């Protein structure tokens, strides 16, 4: 069974809101869901956290540059400019 995506969760919640008591059971059977999933989604929607999970980028985490690395990069640029000035003249 595939996990529902955010749009299907919202769609099921909208259908649940429009349905009567027997209709909710029919929706759960049709979608292959347990009532606990519906309850969880209702709580998440009330808390404002429904659909807040975003896919994470794969691969290694990028290490933030340290101030020392920034200083070394600046020195390299300055050294390059000094050398290019000497060779141009």
Sine and cosine of phi, psi and omega as CSV:
sin_phi,cos_phi,sin_psi,cos_psi,sin_omega,cos_omega
0.00,0.00,0.76,-0.66,0.01,-1.00
-0.97,0.23,0.55,-0.83,0.09,-1.00
-0.97,0.24,0.63,-0.77,-0.01,-1.00
-0.95,0.31,0.56,-0.83,0.06,-1.00
-1.00,-0.04,0.07,-1.00,-0.09,-1.00
-0.86,0.51,-0.67,0.74,-0.05,-1.00
-0.91,0.41,-0.58,0.82,0.03,-1.00
-0.95,0.30,-0.54,0.84,0.06,-1.00
-0.89,0.46,-0.72,0.69,0.00,-1.00
-0.90,0.43,-0.66,0.75,0.01,-1.00
-0.88,0.48,-0.71,0.71,0.00,-1.00
-0.91,0.42,-0.64,0.77,0.02,-1.00
-0.91,0.41,-0.60,0.80,0.05,-1.00
-0.92,0.39,-0.65,0.76,0.03,-1.00
-0.91,0.41,-0.62,0.78,0.00,-1.00
-0.90,0.44,-0.64,0.77,-0.01,-1.00
-0.90,0.43,-0.57,0.82,-0.04,-1.00
-1.00,0.08,-0.23,0.97,-0.11,-0.99
-1.00,-0.04,0.37,-0.93,0.13,-0.99
-1.00,0.05,-0.13,-0.99,-0.09,-1.00
-0.87,0.50,-0.73,0.68,0.02,-1.00
-0.93,0.37,-0.49,0.87,0.02,-1.00
-0.93,0.38,-0.56,0.83,0.02,-1.00
-0.90,0.44,-0.68,0.73,0.03,-1.00
-0.89,0.46,-0.64,0.77,0.02,-1.00
-0.90,0.43,-0.65,0.76,0.03,-1.00
-0.89,0.46,-0.71,0.71,-0.01,-1.00
-0.89,0.47,-0.68,0.74,0.02,-1.00
-0.91,0.42,-0.71,0.70,-0.04,-1.00
-0.88,0.47,-0.67,0.75,-0.05,-1.00
-1.00,0.08,-0.17,0.99,-0.01,-1.00
0.94,0.33,0.62,0.78,-0.06,-1.00
-0.92,-0.40,0.40,-0.92,0.17,-0.99
-1.00,-0.07,0.41,-0.91,0.00,-1.00
-0.90,0.44,-0.42,0.91,0.02,-1.00
-0.91,0.41,-0.56,0.83,0.05,-1.00
-0.91,0.42,-0.66,0.75,0.03,-1.00
-0.89,0.45,-0.67,0.74,0.04,-1.00
-0.89,0.46,-0.68,0.73,0.03,-1.00
-0.88,0.48,-0.69,0.73,-0.01,-1.00
-0.91,0.42,-0.62,0.78,0.04,-1.00
-0.90,0.44,-0.66,0.75,0.04,-1.00
-0.91,0.41,-0.67,0.74,0.01,-1.00
-0.90,0.44,-0.65,0.76,0.02,-1.00
-0.91,0.42,-0.64,0.77,0.02,-1.00
-0.91,0.42,-0.57,0.82,0.01,-1.00
-0.99,0.12,-0.17,0.99,-0.01,-1.00
0.99,0.16,0.33,0.94,-0.04,-1.00
-0.93,-0.36,0.09,1.00,0.01,-1.00
-0.94,0.34,0.84,-0.54,0.03,-1.00
0.99,0.15,0.26,0.97,-0.03,-1.00
-1.00,0.09,-0.22,0.98,0.02,-1.00
-0.96,0.26,0.78,-0.63,0.02,-1.00
-0.90,-0.43,0.49,-0.87,0.03,-1.00
-0.90,0.44,0.63,-0.78,0.00,-1.00
-1.00,0.01,0.53,-0.85,0.08,-1.00
-0.94,0.33,0.65,-0.76,0.01,-1.00
-1.00,0.06,0.32,-0.95,0.04,-1.00
0.98,-0.22,0.04,-1.00,-0.03,-1.00
-0.93,0.37,0.51,-0.86,0.04,-1.00
-0.93,0.37,0.64,-0.77,0.06,-1.00
-0.98,0.18,0.77,-0.63,0.00,-1.00
-0.99,0.12,0.80,-0.60,0.01,-1.00
-0.91,0.42,0.59,-0.81,-0.03,-1.00
-0.94,0.35,0.69,-0.73,0.04,-1.00
-1.00,0.07,0.33,-0.94,0.03,-1.00
-0.86,0.50,-0.53,0.85,0.01,-1.00
-0.91,0.42,-0.65,0.76,0.02,-1.00
-0.90,0.44,-0.63,0.77,0.03,-1.00
-0.90,0.43,-0.65,0.76,0.02,-1.00
-0.91,0.41,-0.66,0.75,0.02,-1.00
-0.91,0.42,-0.62,0.78,0.03,-1.00
-0.90,0.44,-0.64,0.77,0.04,-1.00
-0.90,0.43,-0.66,0.75,0.01,-1.00
-0.91,0.42,-0.62,0.78,0.02,-1.00
-0.89,0.46,-0.66,0.75,0.02,-1.00
-0.90,0.43,-0.69,0.72,0.00,-1.00
-0.90,0.44,-0.66,0.75,0.02,-1.00
-0.91,0.43,-0.65,0.76,0.01,-1.00
-0.89,0.45,-0.68,0.73,0.01,-1.00
-0.90,0.43,-0.62,0.79,0.01,-1.00
-0.91,0.41,-0.67,0.74,-0.01,-1.00
-0.93,0.37,-0.66,0.75,-0.01,-1.00
-0.92,0.39,-0.55,0.84,0.05,-1.00
-0.91,0.41,-0.64,0.77,0.00,-1.00
-0.93,0.37,-0.62,0.79,-0.05,-1.00
-0.99,0.17,-0.36,0.93,0.01,-1.00
-0.96,0.27,-0.51,0.86,-0.13,-0.99
-1.00,0.00,0.00,0.00,0.00,0.00
